[in-house]
Amino acid sequence: MGPDDSLNNIVRVGTVHAVDFSKTKARVWYDDLRIMSGWLGVLQLNGAAVKVAGDGGHTHDHTVSNEDGHKHDVADGWMENHWHDGTKLADWMPSVNSRVLVLYLPVPNGDGFILGGIS
């Protein structure tokens, strides 16, 4: 085992074989090794600050209560180039047959995590 072999076992590129949306996990096929991974967690961006910019503008509608307690919808109109701090993003899951970057913990039989997709 040479010095580069340990990195080959920690960082890997593979192809998604199956996904479990309810658990945000996927299995990855490593063509060079001809093996399938176990179920790997997919990295999520919870509580992120999301910026809406350029052609990603959108309208803001929200509900407010007036003085007598009645609720009604208010439209703020079109907004561009602004942040949504602490936003819970929808879970990202790779598609079957997409290529992904996987990171394994550097311990024997360490868990692995899908960091993201590769174009």
N, C-alpha and C positions, 0 to 999 in steps of 0.2 A: 504494500500500500504506500503510494507516494504522497507528497504533501498536498497535491490537488485532489486526491481521492476523497478526503474527508469533506471537502466542500461539495463534491458531486453528490454526496449522500445527504447534505443539508438543504441545498437549493436545487430544485428540479423543475423541469418543464414537462408537462404532460397534457393529455387530452381527456376531457371530462367524459366519463362513461355513463354515469347515473347521478341524479340529484334527488335530494329529499328536502322539499321546500319547507315542510313543517319543522324540521330540525336545523335548517340552514347548513346542510352538509352535502358533500359530493364525493364520488369515487373517481379516481384518476388512473388512466392507463399510461404506463411509461413504456413507449415503444422500444427504446434502446435496451431496456432490461427485460422486456416481454413479461411484465408483471402488473397487477392491479393493486392499487392502494386500498387500505381500509377506508372507512367513512372519515372524511376530513372536514373540520370546521371551515366555514367560509368567512373571511374577515369582513366585519360590518363597520359602518361609520355612524355609530349612535351618538346623539347629542352634538352633531356637527354644526358649524356655522356655514350656512348655505348662502351663496351670493347669486342673486338673479340678475343677469347682465345681458346687454345686447339684445338679441332676438328672444331672450328668455323672459321678458317682462310678462306680467300677468295682472289680473284685477284682484282686488282684495274685497271680499264680502265677509261681514261678521255680524253677529247679533249683539244688540245692546238692550238694556232695560231702561225704560223711562221712569219718571218720578213715581208713578202709580204702580210700578212693578210689571207692566206689560212689556213683553219682548217683541222686537221687530228687527228685520234685517236692514243693514245699512251697506250700501256699495260705495267704496272709496274711489273706485275708478282705476284706470290703468297706471301701473307703477313700473318703473325701470330702474336698473342698477341700484339694488338695495340688498341688505343682508337679512337673513332669518336666523338669528342666533338660537342655539339649543334645539334645532330642528331634529326630529326623529325621521331619518330617511327611510324609505321603504327598503326592505332587505334586498340586497343585490345577490342574485344567484347566477352562476355561469350556465350557459346552455350546453346540452349534450353535444359533443364533438368540438367544443371550443377549446382553444389552447389556454392553459393557465400556468401561473408561477406558484410553486409550492415551497413552503419553508418547513423543514423538520427540526425539532429540537435536537441539539447535538448530544443526545444520551442514547444508550441502547434501547431500542424499541420505543423511541420518542414519538410523541404525537406530532402530526403535521397540520398545517393550515394553508388554505388557498388564499394567497395574497391579492390576486386579481387576474384579469384576463390579459392575453397577449394578442395583439393584432397580427 
